[in-house]
């Protein structure tokens, strides 16, 4: 009876410690981003630069193409004109092949530049957050941000490529499930329509749940892998492996990321929902809605950086990643059992404690 009570008390202490760890992680994430508010400003400036470069790199060649094709730019809302213009695509390609290639090349160049800048900014932001967790930085420095972005550009590029392949594998698995469900429903439809309807709804719900679980697991692997790259300095493939190992041995990290990610989505949807009544206001509604969407992007950038900081802080506290050199196995501990103030030492050999006392006695003599 006493053992059952003791086990119940230990479970309650573990749950309370886990909740305290979650709360402390969220508070620390907000505190880190508030101290480095310049990261949000950099994100906003990058968004403005990408928006302007889209019109310069893609918009100008596209406008030239529309003019050459004879499409009236003042009547783009009339879809019939655009469809009538592109009724004979082979003739257009043979006649204006060079211009089509120029437009496509401009679009690919824009996407490539945006990806490069995005990875660089992400690496710089992660590096600044990692330095704060290590205690190596007390205020934001642009020089440090640029250096961190350069240092983590190629590891993040390789890691992003691996994550992209992982998402492709998830999409392939979901596609197989979807094809199997469609085949089962088509066979059931030949037997009875009611049974086919039931099976369609049932298997669709299963597919949705499986898809959400796979997507959450993949996103968790991605963000914890980014934390491993930043805090432990490992390579892309090693970071991916250690991220999977960490989530397998500590599922609390997966639960925690799901909580903060759902909170991020809920806040973003709530703020976005408020923009619809603002846009319906007469006269000044569209202008206010434009300003509101700009503020919404700032808020989303801020919350995204907070989410990264929260996960990094949680990973560091539950593994002690900052204390281990790169490439070593993770000394994994659970979130509720983490006590940063207590450091265990190796067992000493018999009689080892008496050596300092003998030295002191000899010095006194």
Secondary structure, DSSP 4 states (H G I P E B T S, - for coil): -HHHHHHHHHHHHHHHHHHHHHHHHHHHHHHHHHHTTHHHHHHHHHHHHHHHHHIIIIIHHHHHHHHHHT--GGGTT-HHHHHHHTS-HHHHHHHSHHHHHHHHHHHHHHHHHHHHHHHHHHHHHHHHHHHHHHT--SS--HHHHHHHHHHTHHHHHHHHHHHHHHHHHHHHHHHHHHHHHHHHHHHHHHH-HHHHHHHHHHHHHHHHHHHHHHHHHHHHHHHHHHHHHHHH---HHHHHHHHHHHHHH-THHHHHHHHHHHHHHHHHHHHHHHHHHHHTSTTTHHHHHHHHHHHHHHHHHHHHHHHHHHHHHHHHHHH-GGGS-TTSPP----STT--TT----PPPPTTTTHHHHHHHHHHH-
